[in-house]
């Protein structure tokens, strides 16, 4: 099943401070391009930063929680429409055995 997710710059959230210590001095480590084709999205859509104070590494530009929740709902509806069951019974048996 192929599902295309839409992401625009309005869906992105930029964190201005460390999520652990709230320090505002961050160093950008990497930038990841997204596979989304929205025209208004800027190239720096997924940015990984380092807190210069505590050393925590985190995504400082990310899709918002609202975007993730809406896309989970969208995916669920698509699965229902196409009678798609995403759970593979063989994989789940293996997972249960591994957890035990």
N, C-alpha and C positions, 0 to 999 in steps of 0.2 A: 504494500500500500504506500503510495507516494502522496505525502501531504506537504503543501507549500505554506510556509508561515510568512506573514507579512510583518515587517518591522520598519518603523519610520523613526526619524530623529525625535519626534514627540514621545516615543515610547522609551527613550533612553533616560537614564538618571546618572548624573555625575556626582560622585562623592568628593567633597572638598577637604575632608579630614579623615584620619585613620579611624577605622571602625572599632579598634581596640582601645587606644589611648586618647583619641580625639586630636592628636597633633595635626597641624595643618601643613607641615613641611613634608611633602611627598616627592619621591623620585620616580619618574616613569621608567618602568622596566621593559615593557613591550606593548605593542599594539597589534591586535588581531583584526583582520578584515572579516566581515560576515558574508555568508552566502546569499544574503537577501538582496533582492533586485530593486528595492525602493529607490526612487530617484532622489529623494531629499535626505537620504541618510549620509552622514559624513563618514569618511574613511576610518576615522578613529572611533569605531563603535564599541569595541571591547578593549579597554585599556587595563593593564596590570601595573600596579604601583607598589612601591616599598615605602613604609613609614620610616623616615630618617631618625625617629626617636626610639621606637620600640622594635623595629625590624620586621613588623608584620607585613606580609605580602598579600595583596588582595586586588580584586577587580575594582577600579575606581570609576569606570564608566561601564554600566550594565543595563540590560533591559529592566524596566520597572517590575515590581511584583504584580501590579495590575495587568501588565502585558503577559507575564507568565500564566497567570490565572485564566485570562481570556483565551490563550492558546491551548491550555489544557482542556478547557471547555470545548473549544473548536475541534480539537483532536478527538475527544470523546464522542461528539456528535457525528463526526465523519466515520468513526468506527461503528457506531450504531446504524448509520445509513447503509453501510456496506456489509453489515453482519460480520464484521471483522472481530475476532477474539485475539487480543494481543498476548494472551498467556499461553505459553507452550508447555503442555503438561509434562513432557519429558524433562524440560529444563527445571520446572518447579520441583519435581521429584529429586533431581540432582541437588538443587539448592537446599531442600529440606535435609537431605542426607549430609550435606556439607555443614549446615548449621548445627546439626546434632553432634 
